[in-house]
Amino acid sequence: MKTLVALGLVCLIAGCGADGPPVPPEPKSDSGVSMTLSGTAEVGVSGGW
């Protein structure tokens, strides 16, 4: 059981930022539709033992 927990923890840490920082997509202006998004997004892991 401890091995499974350790493996899960390693996979979780390895997945954080695996492909670098986020890059916004290039805007496409050929559709004629204009849309603006704003706000924040937070992702995290919390818990206690």
Beta strands, then each sheet from edge to edge (+ up, - down):
end
